[in-house]
Amino acid sequence: MNTDHVPARQRAANHVPAAYQAWREARWEEIAGPHGKGKVVANGRVSGRDTHVIPGVPGQWRISAAGTLTVSAAAADGVTVNGEAVRGTAEVPSGGTLEFPGGRVGFAGGADGFYGVVVMDHGALARSGLSGIDTYPYHPDWVFAGEYRAAPEGRRIEVDRLTTPRSTEAILAPVDLAVTIDGAGYVLSVLEDMPGQRLVVFTDETNGTGTPDIGRWLVLPLLEPGSTLTVDFNRATLSHHHLAPAVFTCPLSPPGNHLPLRVEAGERALVRKDVSR
């Protein structure tokens, strides 16, 4: 078949790099592996000095005066920390294992007064029918050089979050990403929604047709302003919100993070099989 009339980015690349194939396998492991996000049934962030209740999770969670995570629960709540039943208040070490009624398990991570608690049900993935991720064909033309640009110290950007009802949050945005695509330059805000995670949430002209209308993600490395990095749109991912909307209340794209072109690269949709029968 003569493909001379087909734009280059609409043709699948003849060679798919091994590094990309390995990344795709790791991405599926991130969702469906032993600690996969497709098995998460509850999560919460605990910071400040207020007492937190995580929906669907027994116990009350707070940060101690020493900056460590604690949980308060009665014996009847069935909460264990590192194999020890909680009767009263117990410290939850970062990386510690948690168990809850119904065979649910969890873990906590964080430091310096900011912690996340994740609870998993290993049967959730099978019940959801999730079996894969539909992607655009890999193409090297969607790989670009980018640069981190410094942002004002402590900059935060008001971003909509996928809660019910919708809410807004001022999220830390420590740098901008500058990238040139087809001769046009774009500057995208980079969020740090969780400590240690750099994230570009972007929208483009495929949203609502080829990809979800809420946009997609590029997870980027922790580098200093002025650093150059590879921007590979073949690695654009769906947000965790698609796995469990009530659990993952992800941020939407910041103002200005729209690309006025069709980014026909990266993930398109989750694939599910019918588990109703």
C-alpha positions as YAML, in Angstrom:
chain: A
units: angstrom
residues:
- id: 1
  name: MET
  ca: [0.00, 0.00, 0.00]
- id: 2
  name: ASN
  ca: [1.33, 3.44, -0.90]
- id: 3
  name: THR
  ca: [1.43, 5.56, 2.28]
- id: 4
  name: ASP
  ca: [3.09, 8.66, 0.82]
- id: 5
  name: HIS
  ca: [-0.11, 10.68, 1.34]
- id: 6
  name: VAL
  ca: [-0.38, 9.67, 5.02]
- id: 7
  name: PRO
  ca: [1.19, 12.10, 7.52]
- id: 8
  name: ALA
  ca: [4.27, 10.58, 9.16]
- id: 9
  name: ARG
  ca: [2.73, 10.54, 12.62]
- id: 10
  name: GLN
  ca: [-0.24, 8.51, 11.36]
- id: 11
  name: ARG
  ca: [2.05, 5.69, 10.31]
- id: 12
  name: ALA
  ca: [3.18, 3.18, 12.92]
- id: 13
  name: ALA
  ca: [6.92, 3.04, 13.41]
- id: 14
  name: ASN
  ca: [8.59, -0.08, 12.02]
- id: 15
  name: HIS
  ca: [10.75, -0.42, 15.11]
- id: 16
  name: VAL
  ca: [9.48, -0.11, 18.67]
- id: 17
  name: PRO
  ca: [12.39, 0.51, 21.08]
- id: 18
  name: ALA
  ca: [12.97, -2.11, 23.75]
- id: 19
  name: ALA
  ca: [12.98, 0.67, 26.37]
- id: 20
  name: TYR
  ca: [9.45, 1.64, 25.37]
- id: 21
  name: GLN
  ca: [8.26, -1.98, 25.45]
- id: 22
  name: ALA
  ca: [9.77, -2.36, 28.93]
- id: 23
  name: TRP
  ca: [8.04, 0.83, 30.02]
- id: 24
  name: ARG
  ca: [4.68, -0.48, 28.78]
- id: 25
  name: GLU
  ca: [5.17, -3.68, 30.76]
- id: 26
  name: ALA
  ca: [6.10, -1.66, 33.85]
- id: 27
  name: ARG
  ca: [3.07, 0.55, 33.33]
- id: 28
  name: TRP
  ca: [0.76, -2.50, 33.35]
- id: 29
  name: GLU
  ca: [2.54, -3.78, 36.45]
- id: 30
  name: GLU
  ca: [1.86, -0.39, 38.06]
- id: 31
  name: ILE
  ca: [-1.86, -1.00, 37.48]
- id: 32
  name: ALA
  ca: [-2.27, -4.78, 37.77]
- id: 33
  name: GLY
  ca: [0.77, -5.96, 39.73]
- id: 34
  name: PRO
  ca: [0.87, -7.03, 43.39]
- id: 35
  name: HIS
  ca: [0.55, -3.43, 44.55]
- id: 36
  name: GLY
  ca: [-1.27, -2.21, 41.43]
- id: 37
  name: LYS
  ca: [-3.44, 0.88, 41.46]
- id: 38
  name: GLY
  ca: [-6.26, -1.15, 39.90]
- id: 39
  name: LYS
  ca: [-6.60, -2.88, 43.26]
- id: 40
  name: VAL
  ca: [-6.83, 0.32, 45.30]
- id: 41
  name: VAL
  ca: [-10.20, 0.75, 47.00]
- id: 42
  name: ALA
  ca: [-9.38, 3.70, 49.28]
- id: 43
  name: ASN
  ca: [-6.65, 6.22, 49.81]
- id: 44
  name: GLY
  ca: [-6.11, 9.42, 51.69]
- id: 45
  name: ARG
  ca: [-3.57, 12.09, 52.47]
- id: 46
  name: VAL
  ca: [-2.82, 13.04, 56.04]
- id: 47
  name: SER
  ca: [-1.07, 16.31, 56.88]
- id: 48
  name: GLY
  ca: [-1.33, 19.19, 59.32]
- id: 49
  name: ARG
  ca: [-2.58, 18.74, 62.86]
- id: 50
  name: ASP
  ca: [-6.23, 17.93, 62.12]
- id: 51
  name: THR
  ca: [-7.69, 14.45, 62.60]
- id: 52
  name: HIS
  ca: [-8.47, 12.76, 59.28]
- id: 53
  name: VAL
  ca: [-11.09, 10.13, 58.45]
- id: 54
  name: ILE
  ca: [-10.37, 8.23, 55.23]
- id: 55
  name: PRO
  ca: [-13.64, 7.19, 53.51]
- id: 56
  name: GLY
  ca: [-14.14, 3.44, 53.71]
- id: 57
  name: VAL
  ca: [-11.24, 2.93, 56.14]
- id: 58
  name: PRO
  ca: [-11.69, 2.43, 59.89]
- id: 59
  name: GLY
  ca: [-9.78, 4.55, 62.39]
- id: 60
  name: GLN
  ca: [-8.81, 8.18, 62.81]
- id: 61
  name: TRP
  ca: [-5.53, 9.34, 61.29]
- id: 62
  name: ARG
  ca: [-3.39, 12.26, 62.35]
- id: 63
  name: ILE
  ca: [0.15, 13.60, 62.52]
- id: 64
  name: SER
  ca: [1.78, 13.47, 65.96]
- id: 65
  name: ALA
  ca: [3.71, 16.34, 67.50]
- id: 66
  name: ALA
  ca: [6.88, 14.53, 66.36]
- id: 67
  name: GLY
  ca: [5.66, 14.57, 62.73]
- id: 68
  name: THR
  ca: [4.90, 10.85, 62.50]
- id: 69
  name: LEU
  ca: [1.68, 9.26, 61.24]
- id: 70
  name: THR
  ca: [-0.65, 7.70, 63.85]
- id: 71
  name: VAL
  ca: [-3.95, 5.83, 63.74]
- id: 72
  name: SER
  ca: [-6.50, 5.60, 66.55]
- id: 73
  name: ALA
  ca: [-8.92, 2.66, 66.50]
- id: 74
  name: ALA
  ca: [-10.84, 0.33, 68.78]
- id: 75
  name: ALA
  ca: [-10.16, -3.39, 68.81]
- id: 76
  name: ALA
  ca: [-13.53, -3.95, 67.09]
- id: 77
  name: ASP
  ca: [-12.33, -1.88, 64.09]
- id: 78
  name: GLY
  ca: [-9.96, -4.70, 63.13]
- id: 79
  name: VAL
  ca: [-6.98, -2.50, 62.23]
- id: 80
  name: THR
  ca: [-3.46, -3.94, 62.47]
- id: 81
  name: VAL
  ca: [-0.11, -2.20, 61.97]
- id: 82
  name: ASN
  ca: [2.85, -4.43, 61.13]
- id: 83
  name: GLY
  ca: [0.86, -7.40, 62.43]
- id: 84
  name: GLU
  ca: [-0.08, -5.79, 65.75]
- id: 85
  name: ALA
  ca: [-3.76, -5.11, 66.47]
- id: 86
  name: VAL
  ca: [-4.50, -1.45, 67.23]
- id: 87
  name: ARG
  ca: [-6.25, -0.80, 70.54]
- id: 88
  name: GLY
  ca: [-6.07, 2.94, 71.08]
- id: 89
  name: THR
  ca: [-3.42, 4.94, 69.21]
- id: 90
  name: ALA
  ca: [-0.47, 3.45, 67.32]
- id: 91
  name: GLU
  ca: [2.33, 4.92, 65.25]
- id: 92
  name: VAL
  ca: [2.31, 3.94, 61.56]
- id: 93
  name: PRO
  ca: [5.89, 3.82, 60.23]
- id: 94
  name: SER
  ca: [6.47, 4.91, 56.65]
- id: 95
  name: GLY
  ca: [6.45, 1.69, 54.63]
- id: 96
  name: GLY
  ca: [4.55, -0.10, 57.38]
- id: 97
  name: THR
  ca: [1.97, -2.73, 56.46]
- id: 98
  name: LEU
  ca: [-1.69, -2.36, 57.39]
- id: 99
  name: GLU
  ca: [-4.56, -4.85, 57.53]
- id: 100
  name: PHE
  ca: [-8.29, -4.15, 57.67]
- id: 101
  name: PRO
  ca: [-11.47, -6.24, 57.83]
- id: 102
  name: GLY
  ca: [-12.56, -8.11, 54.70]
- id: 103
  name: GLY
  ca: [-9.04, -9.14, 53.74]
- id: 104
  name: ARG
  ca: [-8.06, -5.63, 52.70]
- id: 105
  name: VAL
  ca: [-4.42, -4.64, 53.08]
- id: 106
  name: GLY
  ca: [-2.62, -1.34, 52.90]
- id: 107
  name: PHE
  ca: [0.51, 0.65, 53.42]
- id: 108
  name: ALA
  ca: [1.52, 4.14, 54.41]
- id: 109
  name: GLY
  ca: [4.30, 6.30, 53.05]
- id: 110
  name: GLY
  ca: [5.66, 9.77, 53.58]
- id: 111
  name: ALA
  ca: [7.73, 11.87, 55.95]
- id: 112
  name: ASP
  ca: [7.94, 15.22, 57.70]
- id: 113
  name: GLY
  ca: [4.23, 15.57, 58.43]
- id: 114
  name: PHE
  ca: [2.88, 14.54, 55.01]
- id: 115
  name: TYR
  ca: [1.71, 10.96, 54.53]
- id: 116
  name: GLY
  ca: [-0.41, 8.91, 52.17]
- id: 117
  name: VAL
  ca: [-2.45, 5.86, 53.14]
- id: 118
  name: VAL
  ca: [-3.41, 3.34, 50.45]
- id: 119
  name: VAL
  ca: [-5.83, 0.43, 50.96]
- id: 120
  name: MET
  ca: [-6.09, -2.44, 48.47]
- id: 121
  name: ASP
  ca: [-8.46, -5.31, 47.79]
- id: 122
  name: HIS
  ca: [-6.74, -7.94, 45.67]
- id: 123
  name: GLY
  ca: [-10.07, -9.02, 44.19]
- id: 124
  name: ALA
  ca: [-10.95, -5.54, 42.93]
- id: 125
  name: LEU
  ca: [-9.08, -5.86, 39.63]
- id: 126
  name: ALA
  ca: [-10.91, -9.05, 38.63]
- id: 127
  name: ARG
  ca: [-14.27, -7.57, 39.60]
- id: 128
  name: SER
  ca: [-13.62, -4.49, 37.46]
- id: 129
  name: GLY
  ca: [-12.92, -6.52, 34.30]
- id: 130
  name: LEU
  ca: [-9.84, -4.41, 33.53]
- id: 131
  name: SER
  ca: [-7.72, -6.35, 31.03]
- id: 132
  name: GLY
  ca: [-5.47, -3.83, 29.26]
- id: 133
  name: ILE
  ca: [-4.82, -0.33, 27.96]
- id: 134
  name: ASP
  ca: [-5.52, 0.82, 24.41]
- id: 135
  name: THR
  ca: [-2.70, 2.98, 23.02]
- id: 136
  name: TYR
  ca: [-1.78, 4.78, 19.84]
- id: 137
  name: PRO
  ca: [1.00, 3.05, 17.87]
- id: 138
  name: TYR
  ca: [4.48, 4.06, 18.98]
- id: 139
  name: HIS
  ca: [6.16, 6.66, 16.78]
- id: 140
  name: PRO
  ca: [9.53, 8.36, 17.34]
- id: 141
  name: ASP
  ca: [8.22, 11.65, 15.93]
- id: 142
  name: TRP
  ca: [6.44, 12.19, 19.27]
- id: 143
  name: VAL
  ca: [9.73, 12.33, 21.19]
- id: 144
  name: PHE
  ca: [11.13, 15.82, 21.84]
- id: 145
  name: ALA
  ca: [13.79, 17.61, 23.86]
- id: 146
  name: GLY
  ca: [12.44, 19.72, 26.68]
- id: 147
  name: GLU
  ca: [13.79, 22.06, 29.32]
- id: 148
  name: TYR
  ca: [12.76, 22.88, 32.87]
- id: 149
  name: ARG
  ca: [12.34, 26.59, 33.49]
- id: 150
  name: ALA
  ca: [12.41, 28.10, 36.94]
- id: 151
  name: ALA
  ca: [9.13, 29.21, 38.50]
- id: 152
  name: PRO
  ca: [8.74, 31.73, 41.34]
- id: 153
  name: GLU
  ca: [9.77, 30.24, 44.68]
- id: 154
  name: GLY
  ca: [6.90, 28.30, 46.25]
- id: 155
  name: ARG
  ca: [4.53, 28.90, 43.31]
- id: 156
  name: ARG
  ca: [1.14, 27.24, 43.61]
- id: 157
  name: ILE
  ca: [-1.51, 27.08, 40.88]
- id: 158
  name: GLU
  ca: [-5.26, 26.80, 41.46]
- id: 159
  name: VAL
  ca: [-6.31, 23.59, 39.73]
- id: 160
  name: ASP
  ca: [-9.67, 21.82, 39.55]
- id: 161
  name: ARG
  ca: [-9.75, 18.41, 41.21]
- id: 162
  name: LEU
  ca: [-12.04, 15.50, 40.28]
- id: 163
  name: THR
  ca: [-13.90, 15.34, 43.55]
- id: 164
  name: THR
  ca: [-17.69, 15.10, 43.88]
- id: 165
  name: PRO
  ca: [-18.67, 17.90, 43.74]
- id: 166
  name: ARG
  ca: [-15.69, 19.41, 41.90]
- id: 167
  name: SER
  ca: [-13.23, 21.33, 44.06]
- id: 168
  name: THR
  ca: [-10.15, 23.45, 43.51]
- id: 169
  name: GLU
  ca: [-6.76, 23.22, 45.17]
- id: 170
  name: ALA
  ca: [-3.61, 25.34, 45.08]
- id: 171
  name: ILE
  ca: [-1.04, 22.73, 43.99]
- id: 172
  name: LEU
  ca: [2.72, 23.26, 44.12]
- id: 173
  name: ALA
  ca: [4.11, 23.95, 40.63]
- id: 174
  name: PRO
  ca: [7.89, 24.23, 41.07]
- id: 175
  name: VAL
  ca: [8.94, 24.46, 37.40]
- id: 176
  name: ASP
  ca: [7.63, 24.86, 33.86]
- id: 177
  name: LEU
  ca: [8.33, 22.54, 30.95]
- id: 178
  name: ALA
  ca: [9.34, 24.20, 27.69]
- id: 179
  name: VAL
  ca: [9.02, 22.05, 24.57]
- id: 180
  name: THR
  ca: [8.99, 22.77, 20.81]
- id: 181
  name: ILE
  ca: [6.61, 20.75, 18.62]
- id: 182
  name: ASP
  ca: [6.62, 21.21, 14.84]
- id: 183
  name: GLY
  ca: [8.41, 24.53, 15.23]
- id: 184
  name: ALA
  ca: [5.96, 25.95, 17.78]
- id: 185
  name: GLY
  ca: [7.07, 26.50, 21.36]
- id: 186
  name: TYR
  ca: [4.89, 25.63, 24.34]
- id: 187
  name: VAL
  ca: [5.36, 26.19, 28.08]
- id: 188
  name: LEU
  ca: [3.45, 23.82, 30.35]
- id: 189
  name: SER
  ca: [3.09, 24.07, 34.12]
- id: 190
  name: VAL
  ca: [4.54, 21.13, 36.04]
- id: 191
  name: LEU
  ca: [2.66, 20.06, 39.16]
- id: 192
  name: GLU
  ca: [4.00, 18.32, 42.25]
- id: 193
  name: ASP
  ca: [0.72, 16.94, 43.59]
- id: 194
  name: MET
  ca: [2.59, 14.43, 45.74]
- id: 195
  name: PRO
  ca: [6.11, 15.04, 47.12]
- id: 196
  name: GLY
  ca: [8.69, 13.69, 44.70]
- id: 197
  name: GLN
  ca: [6.34, 13.37, 41.70]
- id: 198
  name: ARG
  ca: [6.58, 15.78, 38.76]
- id: 199
  name: LEU
  ca: [3.50, 15.74, 36.58]
- id: 200
  name: VAL
  ca: [2.34, 17.57, 33.46]
- id: 201
  name: VAL
  ca: [-1.45, 17.32, 33.11]
- id: 202
  name: PHE
  ca: [-2.29, 18.43, 29.57]
- id: 203
  name: THR
  ca: [-5.19, 18.54, 27.15]
- id: 204
  name: ASP
  ca: [-5.07, 18.44, 23.35]
- id: 205
  name: GLU
  ca: [-7.36, 18.21, 20.33]
- id: 206
  name: THR
  ca: [-7.94, 14.46, 20.72]
- id: 207
  name: ASN
  ca: [-9.82, 14.95, 24.00]
- id: 208
  name: GLY
  ca: [-13.40, 13.76, 23.85]
- id: 209
  name: THR
  ca: [-12.82, 11.82, 20.61]
- id: 210
  name: GLY
  ca: [-9.65, 9.71, 20.67]
- id: 211
  name: THR
  ca: [-8.80, 10.26, 24.33]
- id: 212
  name: PRO
  ca: [-10.68, 11.20, 27.54]
- id: 213
  name: ASP
  ca: [-11.97, 14.75, 27.74]
- id: 214
  name: ILE
  ca: [-10.18, 15.31, 31.09]
- id: 215
  name: GLY
  ca: [-6.75, 15.13, 29.45]
- id: 216
  name: ARG
  ca: [-3.73, 12.94, 30.13]
- id: 217
  name: TRP
  ca: [-0.49, 12.88, 32.10]
- id: 218
  name: LEU
  ca: [3.23, 13.00, 31.48]
- id: 219
  name: VAL
  ca: [5.20, 11.84, 34.52]
- id: 220
  name: LEU
  ca: [8.56, 13.59, 34.52]
- id: 221
  name: PRO
  ca: [11.84, 13.29, 36.48]
- id: 222
  name: LEU
  ca: [12.97, 15.41, 39.41]
- id: 223
  name: LEU
  ca: [15.53, 17.76, 37.90]
- id: 224
  name: GLU
  ca: [16.71, 21.28, 38.65]
- id: 225
  name: PRO
  ca: [15.56, 24.33, 36.63]
- id: 226
  name: GLY
  ca: [17.68, 24.67, 33.49]
- id: 227
  name: SER
  ca: [17.96, 20.89, 33.06]
- id: 228
  name: THR
  ca: [17.13, 19.30, 29.73]
- id: 229
  name: LEU
  ca: [15.00, 16.17, 29.53]
- id: 230
  name: THR
  ca: [13.26, 13.88, 27.06]
- id: 231
  name: VAL
  ca: [9.55, 14.58, 26.52]
- id: 232
  name: ASP
  ca: [8.03, 11.41, 25.09]
- id: 233
  name: PHE
  ca: [4.32, 11.70, 24.32]
- id: 234
  name: ASN
  ca: [4.29, 7.96, 23.54]
- id: 235
  name: ARG
  ca: [4.40, 7.69, 27.34]
- id: 236
  name: ALA
  ca: [1.37, 9.91, 27.92]
- id: 237
  name: THR
  ca: [-0.87, 8.07, 30.38]
- id: 238
  name: LEU
  ca: [-4.46, 8.09, 31.50]
- id: 239
  name: SER
  ca: [-5.00, 9.52, 34.96]
- id: 240
  name: HIS
  ca: [-5.63, 7.15, 37.87]
- id: 241
  name: HIS
  ca: [-9.16, 8.59, 38.03]
- id: 242
  name: HIS
  ca: [-10.27, 6.17, 35.30]
- id: 243
  name: LEU
  ca: [-9.39, 3.20, 37.50]
- id: 244
  name: ALA
  ca: [-11.59, 4.23, 40.43]
- id: 245
  name: PRO
  ca: [-13.26, 7.66, 40.15]
- id: 246
  name: ALA
  ca: [-14.36, 7.74, 43.79]
- id: 247
  name: VAL
  ca: [-10.88, 6.86, 45.03]
- id: 248
  name: PHE
  ca: [-8.53, 8.84, 42.78]
- id: 249
  name: THR
  ca: [-9.60, 12.49, 42.82]
- id: 250
  name: CYS
  ca: [-6.90, 13.56, 40.39]
- id: 251
  name: PRO
  ca: [-6.06, 17.13, 39.34]
- id: 252
  name: LEU
  ca: [-7.19, 18.49, 35.99]
- id: 253
  name: SER
  ca: [-4.91, 20.46, 33.69]
- id: 254
  name: PRO
  ca: [-3.77, 23.89, 34.88]
- id: 255
  name: PRO
  ca: [-4.70, 26.98, 32.86]
- id: 256
  name: GLY
  ca: [-2.46, 27.17, 29.78]
- id: 257
  name: ASN
  ca: [-1.67, 23.45, 29.58]
- id: 258
  name: HIS
  ca: [-3.64, 22.90, 26.36]
- id: 259
  name: LEU
  ca: [-1.81, 21.86, 23.19]
- id: 260
  name: PRO
  ca: [-3.72, 23.10, 20.10]
- id: 261
  name: LEU
  ca: [-2.96, 19.98, 18.07]
- id: 262
  name: ARG
  ca: [-3.88, 16.29, 18.01]
- id: 263
  name: VAL
  ca: [-1.40, 14.40, 20.19]
- id: 264
  name: GLU
  ca: [-2.03, 10.97, 18.67]
- id: 265
  name: ALA
  ca: [0.42, 9.22, 20.95]
- id: 266
  name: GLY
  ca: [0.26, 7.46, 24.29]
- id: 267
  name: GLU
  ca: [-2.67, 5.87, 26.07]
- id: 268
  name: ARG
  ca: [-6.22, 6.20, 24.76]
- id: 269
  name: ALA
  ca: [-8.55, 4.20, 27.01]
- id: 270
  name: LEU
  ca: [-8.78, 1.35, 29.50]
- id: 271
  name: VAL
  ca: [-9.90, -2.01, 28.09]
- id: 272
  name: ARG
  ca: [-12.41, -3.98, 30.14]
- id: 273
  name: LYS
  ca: [-14.02, -7.36, 29.61]
- id: 274
  name: ASP
  ca: [-17.61, -8.16, 30.54]
- id: 275
  name: VAL
  ca: [-17.70, -9.68, 34.02]
- id: 276
  name: SER
  ca: [-21.48, -9.46, 34.48]
- id: 277
  name: ARG
  ca: [-22.05, -13.14, 33.60]
...
